[in-house]
Amino acid sequence: MRIRIHRLPYLALLLWLSLLVAPGLSCTKEPAALTAAPTLPVAPAILAESNRLLSSTLIGEYTPTELAKRVPNLPIVSALTRYSIRVYRLTYTTPNTDGQPITASGAVLVPVAAEALPLLSYQHGTISPKDEARAPSYYRPGGEVWTAISVLASSGYLVAAPDYIGYGASKNLPHPYEHAASLASASLDMLRAAREFCQREKIQLNDKNFLLGYSEGGFATLALHKLMEEKHAPELTVTASAPGAGAYHKSAFADYILKSEQSLNFLSSYVWVLDTYNRVYHLNRPLTQYFQEPWATQLQANPFAKVPEMARQLFTEPFRAGILNKTDQPMTAAFRANDIYDWRPRAPLALFHGTADDYVPFFNSEDAYKAMRARGATQVELRPIKDGNHFSSVPQYTLEALAFFGEFQEVK
């Protein structure tokens, strides 16, 4: 029998985390590189289901007192952290977008506890290339795992946090931004590596696996949930997942952008999405097919060049027409390959999203909820965050997502 936990310290921890994490779990507003690359296939292959772990390195051990000091002026933290944590950098094998095995990395945060621990896979939000040091395996101030996620681990979760392809050990490769298949496979293989690490180090895990992430991390979380249930359920079972503010309906999002007559403050990030799909799905088009001048030339010379916020100014008319009329079949197919909103999850799933999100529109989560319920998914919930935008919604998302996980923890 599952017993819901209503311990005051646990809920206080969630409240503190919600205040702490607000600046961190967000999309970058900077564009990323549009660079030439070799022809690549549509999706990565999945490697064999064992022997992912290549190496582990202890970064350090941190006491509750040390963790509390990372957040000045919040003395309550010292009463909320329960365990010291040991942080390790893992390297592991995962397929790149061309199916070839590469070395990837991530961080594992291990509570120093005697009991068997639940495993939580944490998928981070967007990291621009210049902010490489924010990737989890560096474990430095400014990264998402340094503060809030460390306190979460101290409360009793063993956290596995993948860097994703393009960061950490694989930083010389381009990050496949918003590419569902490789985000999911890199996260899954990090979970496998973490479990191998725990077996080797004789760290006890229980049978619970939680999935958490916001923005690009929300998209990665839902993609991971889908991959685990549809292809790897006998190996790993999802206990519950709580993705936040992900762009799950890529086809509708493309239409929304290209039909827009208003200012859109995220077009610089959308440049990165188009670059990824242009490369991964081996379209290999010149920038002039996507972007009007002078933006195409400026982006070619400087991938961080500022772009206009009006879609009609940035994108070429042939590109806009091809997507809206569905005559651009290769790019339309790329968007559809990354539509992860329409499937039937079996584990409990809570979709969190700000109703006033002006970066990743709310319809992404609403469409997912409706499609999943129509397929008979009875444990899917839509959790709107009233009037929240992409950034202001983070505190409430964090509070409610972790309280949602608390419903599936057992009191012994």
N, C-alpha and C positions, 0 to 999 in steps of 0.2 A: 504494500500500500504506500502511495506517495503522500507525504505530509508536507504541506506548505510551510515554509519558514517565515516567521514574522518577528524575528529577533531585532530589537531596536538597534544594536550596534551594526548589524548587517545593512539595514536600511539607511542608517546614518552614513555608512561607508559609501553607499550608492549616491547619496546626496552630495557628499564631498567630491566623489569622482565626477559627478555631473558638472560641478563648478570648475573643477581642475582641468577637465579635458577640453573645454569649449574652444580654446584657441588652436588645438592640435589636429582634430579630425576634420580636415577640410581640404577642398580642392585647391590646388595652386591656380593662380590667375595668370600664370606665365605660359606662353606657348612653348612647345618643344620642337626639337629638330625635325626637319623634313629632309631626309638624306637618302641618297641612292643606296640600294641594297640588292643582293642577289635574289633571284627568284626563289620563293618559298611556297610550300604547300599550304592548304587551307587550315589544317589543325594539327596539333602535335599528336604523335603516337603516345601511348601509355606504356611505360616500361614494366618489366616484371615486378611482381608485388613483394619483393624482398630485397635486402641488401642495398638500401638507398644511402645509408649513412656512410660518409667518407671520413669525417674527422669531427672532433669536439674539442673546444678550447674553453677553459674556465676564464671568464672575464672578471668575475669578482663575486664576493658574498656580501650582502648588505642587510643590516639589522633593521628592525622596525624603526628604531631611533634614527638611523641614517636615512631611511626612506622619508620619514617625517620632515627631516631638515631640507628636503628638496622643495618643500612648499612652505616658505616662511609665513608667519602670522596665522597659521592654522594648527594650533596646538592639539586640536581634537584628533589629528592624524595619528599621533602616537598611541592613542587609545583604540584606534580602529585597525591598525595593522597587527596581524596575529603572529606571523612567522617571519623569520629571516628568509631571504631568497638567495639562491645561487643562480647566476646568469651565465649561460654558455653560448658560444657561437658555434653553430653546426654548419658543416658543409655536406652537401648531399648531391645525388645524381637526379636529374630530371630532364625531360625532353625539351629542347628548344622548339620554336614554332616550325622548324623544318624537320622535326622528328629526331634529330640527332641528339644524343645525350650530352649534357653540359654539366658543369659544376655550379650549383647554386648555393645560397646560404640563407641563414635566418637565426633568430635568437630563441632560446628556450629559457624560460624563467621557472625555476623549481623551488617551491616552498620547502623549507627544511622542516618536514612534518613526518610523524610516524605512521599516520593513516594513509590508506589508498586515496589517491587524488583524482578529481575529474580533470579531463583534458579540454582546454579551450584553444581553438584556432583563431588567432586574431589577424585579420587582414587590414593592413593600414590604408589610409587615404593617399591621395595623389602626392607624389614627391617629384619636384622638378629636377632635371639633371644636375643643376648647380647645387642642389641641396642633398646630394648623395649621402652625406654623413647623417642624415635623418633616418636612413634605413635601419631596421631593427637590430641587425647584427653588429652595428657599430656601438650601440648602447651608450649614447651620449646625450647630454642635456639638449633639449630641443626636439628630440625624437618622441614619438607617441608612446613608446614602451618605457621610456625613462621615468615617467611620473605616474600617470593614471593606471597604466597597465601593470606597472610594477606593484602598485598598491593592490590591484586586483589579484595578482599572484600571491601577495602576502596574505590575502584573505583566505587562500586555500585552493586556488586554481593553478594547475600546471599549464603555463601558456606557451604555445608554439606560434611564433610570429615570422612568417616568411618574408624575405626581402623582396621577392618577385624576381623574375628575369630582368636583367638590366641594372641591378644594384648589387652591392656587396661583391661576392666572389665572381659574379657575372657582369660586373659594371662595364666591361668593354663591349658588351652587346647592347643593342637598342632595346629599350623597354617596350614591350608590346602593349601599349596603353589601351585599356578598355577592350582587350581581346579575351573573350570569355574562356576559350579552351585552354590557353596557356596560363592564365591566372588561376584557373581551377586546378590544373595538373601540377603546377609549381606548389600550390598550397597543399594539395593532397600528398605530394611526395615529402613535403616538410613535416606533415603529420606522421607519415610513416617513419621518417628519420627520427623524429622525436620519440616515437614508441620504441624503435630499435635502441636509441640512446638509453631510455628508461630501463629496458630489459638488460642492457649491458651493465648499467650502473646499479641495478637492483632497486630501482625506484618504483614503488607500487602505484599503479593506476587502477581506478575502478572502471566500470563499463560505460561511463558517461562522456559524451563528446559534444561540446558546445561550439557554435560558430558565431563570430561577431565581427562587424566591420561597417564602416560608414563611407559614403561617397564612392570613390573607386573601390574602396574596401567593402562597401555594401554590394556592389556589382560582383566583386570577386567572391564574396560570401555566398550569394545566391547561386553563382556558377559552381562553387565547390559543393554546396548542398545537392544540387542537381546531379553532378558527377558522382558523388558518393552513393546516392540512392539508386541511380539508374544503372551504374556499372560496377560498383564496389560495395554493395550492401552487405554481402557476407563477411567482408573484411572489416569494415568500419560502419558503425551505425550512428546516425545523427540523433542525438537526444533532443536538441532544440536549436534553432538558429534565429538570429535577430539582425537581418541586414537593414541598413539605414540609407535612404536617399540615393539609391543606385539608379543608373540609367538602364533599366532592364528591357525597355521596349525601344531598341535602337532604330527600327524602321520608322516608328511614329515620331521619335525624337528628331530624326533627319527631316521629316516633313514639317514638323513644327518650326525648325530653324529656317528652312529654306522658304517657307511661306511667310515668315515673320516680317512685319512692317514696323516693328519697334526695336529699340536698342536692346542688344543682348550682351551682357557683360562677360560671357563665358566663351566667346568665339575664339579667343586665343587658345583655349584648351581644345576646342573642337578641331583646330588645325592639327593637333597631335593625333586625334582619333583618325582623321582622314589619312595622315601619314602612315599610321599603323596598318590600316586596311589596304592602302595602296601598296605597301611593302609585303605584308604577310600573305595577302591573296594574289600576289604577283601581278598586279595591274601595271605597275611601273610606269605610270603616266607622268609627264612633266607637270610642274606646278602650275603652268599657264592654263592647263585644262580645268583646274579647280578655282584658281584665284585670278582676279582681275589685276591689271597693272595699276599702280606701281607695286602692289602688294606681293605679287608673285616673285618679282625680281628682288625685292627687299627680303622676303623670306628665304630665298635661295642664298643670299649673301649673309643674312643674319637670322637664324631661325627664331630668335627672340625679338625680332622687330615687332613693333606695335601694329596691331591690325584694327580696322574700324569695327564698330559695334553694330553696324547695320548690315544684315546679310546681303542685301542687294548691292552694297558697295564692295563687299569682299569677294563674293562668289561670282563666277561667270554665269551668264544666262544659259548657255548650253548645259552646264553642269546642273544648275537649278532645275531646268526643264526635264532633264534626263531622270532625275530622282523623283520629281513630283509627278511626272507622267509614267514612271516605271519603265522607261525605255533604256535607261542605263542599267542593263541587266547585270554586269559584273559587280558594280558597287551596290546595287540593290541586293544582290545575293550575299555580299559581305555583311550588310546590315542585318539581313535575316539570319545569317549564321550566328550573329551575336544577340539575337532576340532570345532572352532567357525568361520571359514572363509567362509563357503559355505551356505549362506542364503540371503534373500532379505530384506535389510533395506529400510524403506520408508522415514525416515527423512534424511536431509542432513548429510553426513558422510564424513570426510576427514581423510584418512589414511596417517600418517606421518611416514617416516622411512629413516634412513641413508643408502645410497647405499653401503657403505663399513662397515656396522655393523658387527663386528666380535664377537658379544655376542648373539644377536638374529638376524639371517640372514634376509636380505631384502626380500627374497622370501615369508616370512610370510605375509607381506602386499600386495605384488604383487599378490600372489595367491588369497587372499581375494578379491582384486579389480576385478580380472578377473572372479572369481566365482560369485560375486555379480552382476556384469554387465551382465553376461550370464543369470542370473535369472531375468533380467529386471529392476534392480535398477538403476534409471537414475540420482540420486542425490549423487552418490558415486564418490569421487575423490581420486586419488593416488597422494600424494605429496612427491616425492623423495627428500631427502636432499643429494645433490651431494657430494660424497666422505666423508660423515659423518660417524663416527663410533657410537657405542652405547652411548658414553659419550659426544663426541664433537658435536653431533647433537642436544643436548638439547636446547642450546640457540635459534637456528633457529626454532626448533619445537615450543618452547614456544611463540616466536614472531608471527609465522604464525598461530598457533592454536587460539590464542586469537584474532588476527585480523579476522580470519574466523568467530568467534563468533560475532564480531562486525558487521558483515554483517546482522545479524538477530536482532539487537537492533533497536528500532524505535526512531526517533527523534520526540518529541511531538510538 
